[in-house]
Amino acid sequence: MWHSSTDPFSKSEPVEWHPYSDMDNMMIEEAFKAGTTHAMMDDYRIDFEHNLHISNNDVKNQHHVKRMLCSGDEKHVRSERFLSNPVAPKRPYGDQYGFISPFIKEVAKGLNLSKEQLPSKNETIVSTIVEKAALGIIEEGEKIGKQREAEQIAKMLMEKKEEGIKEVWKRCALLYTMTSFLYAKTNEIMRVIGSEEHEEIWRSKILTFGPFCLLLWDNPFDRKAAEPGTILYRGTQLSDDMIACFQDDCSKDPKPLCSFQAFTSCTRNRNVAEMFGNVLLIMTIRIAFTIDLEPYSNYVDEEEELLLPEPDKHKITKNFQQPTEESNTDVYYDLYRYRADYYASRDLLRGDDDRRALSRDNQDGVDYDWD
């Protein structure tokens, strides 16, 4: 942890300690256990002899550090998992686009993969895609001054290169749940899908972030749709304009169908979601494919459930409430609550029996329209 006070050497200022990101913490710990005198990060270095955090750009910018063992009783949740990313389209969600995200389809096309050649179906290509994912992550990390962090992520991914798709996927899930630029940037670029002014942004990442996103999307384990009636929550910070978009859609009849474009982190715990932002999205699943990330995360208290960027079309209706004293949401904001009922393509589903039977294996018979 590092001492974040304005003057960390002052004895009069209150002590404020903050943890490092997951990736930085891992690199610092590896260097410490290796017996080195310093740990080099992208923006700073750690002097173990003097317990100092020293900026790489200004040697006078120093902070105290201390090493602590985490207690199993400590609870941590992270606001960035449930808040919108800096680059976003004018609307908080996109148009409907079928069962497969345009980004995933373009990644498959860029890798010359047919639907029969996806990693979960063809183990022979797994190591190649892992290599491409690792190289792409390093390339993107270098662009934003995160080369060391990117190399650490790539190293962890490459460790599972020859262990088959199941172990590779579990490592991808772990990496996605960790605090690093990988989570932030993949979401940032996928959330702009549907915005014409940002189209070049996501298309430019097809062969860099794309292979990792394909591996994460192609879950080889639970291939069945989430249980209908499951309720997920996402607290988020929306501008007045975006809230107005929601309000406008809520007034329409019939209600429009739309979709989240990116991997969307939600939680099964409403109390967690209400800790963040000025909007609470309440999602009652009818048809959707989700991943329970809790078994792979160091932040089990988040109860994170990941909505995949595929058939998640939802109809939005408005359920407005003011914050209550029991709510953890900021009392200075009105809390707009929206219920999003998730639907799959009506062209595929026919009645409740088909809904119950839907799985990603059933989708294999559907024309993915990769071309």
N, C-alpha and C positions, 0 to 999 in steps of 0.2 A: 504494500500500500504506500501511497505517497502523500506527503503533507501539502495540501493545496492552498494554504493561506497566502495572502498577498506578500507577506513578509514571514516566510517559514522560520526565520531565525529569531523572530520577536518572541519574547516571553510573556507579552501582555495580550497578544491576539489569541482568540480561541483556537484550539487545535481541531483541524478538519482533515480527516484521513479519507482517501478515496482509493478504491481498488483499481488495478490496471485491467485492461481488456483481457479476455481469455487468452488470446494468442500471445500478447505481450507477456502476460503472467507465465505462460508456458515456456517462452524463450528465456525469461529471466531465471526461472527455476532450473532449467537445464544448464544454464551457464553457472549458476551458483553451485549445483551439485557436481559440476565438472571441475570445480576448484579454480575457475578463472577469476581474475581481478575485476573484470568489467563485463557487463552484458550490453551489447550494442543493439539498439532498436533503430527504427527508421527516423524518429524525431529526437531521440535522446539516448543517453547511456546511463547505466547504473554502476556506480563505484561501490563495490561491495566492502572495500576496506574502510571507507568513511561513511557508508550508508547514505549516499547522495544520488539524487536524480539530477543529471546535468544535461541541459539542452545542447543539441548538436550545433545549433546556430548561434548560441550565446552562452559562453562558458560561465558567465556571471549569473545566469538564470538557473538557480539550483533549488532543490527541494529535498527535505529529509525523506528517507524511505525506511520502512520496517517490514520484516518478514513475519507473517502470522500463519498459524495453522487454522484452517477453516473448521468450524464446529458443525457437526451434523444437525444441530438445532437451529442454525442460522437460516433465515428465510430470505430469498432474494427474488425480486421480479424486476423486469427491465422495461421502462417506458418505450424504448425504441422498437421493441417487438410489436407494439400495438398502435403506433402512431404513424401517420403518413410520412412518406419520404420527401426530400426537398424538391425533386423534379417530378411534377405530376401534371396530368392533363387538366383541362378546365373542369372536368367532371370527376367525381370520386370513383367512378366505375365506368366500364366501357360497354360497347354494344355487344350483342350476343354473336358468337362466332362458331358455334358447333361444339363437337366433343373435344377437339384438340386446339390448344392455344396456337395462334399463328406463329409465335416464337418457337414453340416446340416443333411444329411442322417444318419451319425453315431450317432449324438445326438438323433435323433428320435429313432434309434435302441436301444441306451443305455437307453432311457426312456420307452422302450417297447410301442412305439406309432405307430399305423398304420396311413395311410394318412387320414382316417376318424376320427382320434382322435386328430388331431392337435388343438391347443388352439382356433383358430378362428372358429372351427366347434363344439367343445365340451367344453362348459363353465365349466363343472364339474371338469375338470382337471387343470383349470387355477391356482387356489390357490396353488395346489401341485407343479406345475412347478415354480411358483413365489418363493415358499419356497426354492426349490432346487437351483434356480438362486441366491437367496440371500446368501445361505450357500456357494455356489461355489465361489461367489465374495469375501466373507470374507476369505475363504481358500486361494485364490490366493493372496489377499492383504497381508495376514500374511507372505507369502513366500517372499515378496519383501519389507517388512518393512513398509507397508501401511495399518496397521490394523485399525486405526481410520478412515481413508478415506474410507476403504472398509465397515466398519460398518455404516458410514453415507450413502453410496450408498445403502446398503442393507436396511437400515431403510426407505429411501425414496421409494424404490421399494415395501417393505412390506406394506406401507401405502395404497397401491391400491390393495392389495391382494384379497379382497372380493368385489371389485367394477366391476368385469367383464373384459373381454379381451380388450374392447376398451379403458377403462381408464388405464389398465395395459400397453397396447401398447403405449399410449401417454406418460406415465411415462418412459418407456424404451427409447422412442425417445428423450425425454428431457435429460435423463441420458447419452445417447450416444453423444449428442451435447455438453455436459459440459466437461470442461477441467479436466481430472482425469486419473488415470492409466487404467480405464476400457476401454476407447476408444483406448488408445495406445496398450495395451496388447492384446485385442481381434484382432486388426488388425495385430499385430506382429505375432501371431500364425497362423492366417488364410492365411496370405500371403506366408507362406512357403509350403502350399499345392502344391504338384507336385514335390517337391524336396525330393528325396529319403533320403538324409542325414539328413533332418529335419522332417521326417515323425513321429518319436516318439514324437516330440515336440507337434504337433497339436493333435495327438491322446491322449496325456496325459491330455489335457484340455477339452475333450469331456463332462465330467460330472461336470466340474467346470464352465468354461465360456460358455459351450454349452447351458444350459437352457436359459440363457439370450439371446444368439444369436438366438435361436429358436423363442423366443418371439418377438424379433425385426424383424426377417425375416417374420414371419407369420402376416403380416399387415392385420387387419380386415376391413380396410376402402377402399381405392382405389385399386381394384383388376384388373384394366384394364392396359394394356401395355401403356407405355409412347407414346405421340404423335409422329408419324414418322416425321423425319426432325428436331426434337429438337436437339440443339447443346449444349453440355456440355464441360467444360474445366477443366483440372487438371494440375497445375504446379507441377513439381516434380524434384528432384535432382537425376540424374542417373550417374553412373560411366562411364568411357570411354568404358569398356567392355560391359555394358548393352546397351549403345548407339550403339555399334558395332552389337549387336544382332538385334536391330531394323533395322539397315542399311542392314544387311544380309537378313532379312525377306522381306524388301522392294524390294530387287532385285529378289525375287523368282516369278515364274509364274507357277501355280497360287499362289496367296498370301496365306500364311497359316492362318488358323483360330485358335484363342487362346482365353484366358479368363483371367479376373481379378478374383483372388481366394477369396478375402475378400470383406466385405462391403467397398465400395470405395467412398470416399467423393469427389464430384466434385462441380463445381459452374456454375451457368448460366451466370455469369459475367466474361467475358474474362479479364477485367482489374484486377480483383482479382487474377485470376490464374497466370497472368504474373508477379505478384509481387514476386513469389517464384520459386526458382530452376533454372536449366539450360535446362529444357525440358518442352515444353507445349504440352499436349495431347489434341487434338481437336476431340471430339466424336460426330458424327452425328448419331442419333439413327434411326434405322430401326425397330428393335424389341428389347425391353428391358423393365424391370420392375424397376422403380425408385420410390423414396420417396422424396417429397418436405419437407425438414426438417425446412424450414424457420419459419413456424408457431409454432414450438416447441423449437426454439433456442433463446438464449439471444444474438446471434451474427447475426442479420438479414442482416447485410451488406455483409456477406459472400455469401448469396443467395445459401445456400448449398443444393445440390441434391444428394441423396444417391443411388448409383448403387447397387442393391442386388446381392449377389453371387449365381446366378442361371443360366438363359439361355444366359448370356452375352458373346457370342462369337463374336469376331470382326476380320475383315480383315484390315490389316494395310498397308497403302500406305504413301509414303513420300512426304512431302511438305516443303522443306527446305527454311528457310528465316534467314537472319541476323537480329539482334535486330535493331530497329529503335529508333530515338530520342524520339518518342512518347511512346515507350514501357517502362514499369516500370522494365523490366527484367534486371538483372545485366549485364552491358555492357562488362564485362570481359569474358563472356561466349558466345559461339555460341548458338543460340537458334534453336534447332531442333524441328520442328513442325510435328507431326504425326496425320493423320486423321484416326480415328478408326470407321468404319461403323459397327454397331451392328446388328448381325443376330440371329435369333432363330434357333432351330433345323430344318433342311430341311425335316426331316422325318415327322415332325408334320405339317408344313405349306405347303399349296398348293395355291399359287397365292395371289393377293392383297386382295381379299375378305376375305380369311382366316386370312391374316395378320391384317386386320382391326378388325376382330372379336375376335382376340386372347385376352384372359384374364386369370387370374389365376384360374377362375372357369372352363374355358375350359381345363386347365391343369389337373384338378381333374380327368378327364377321361383318362389321360395318365398314363401308367405304370411307377410309380416313381422308381421301382426297389429298394425298401427299403432293401431287403434281401442282 
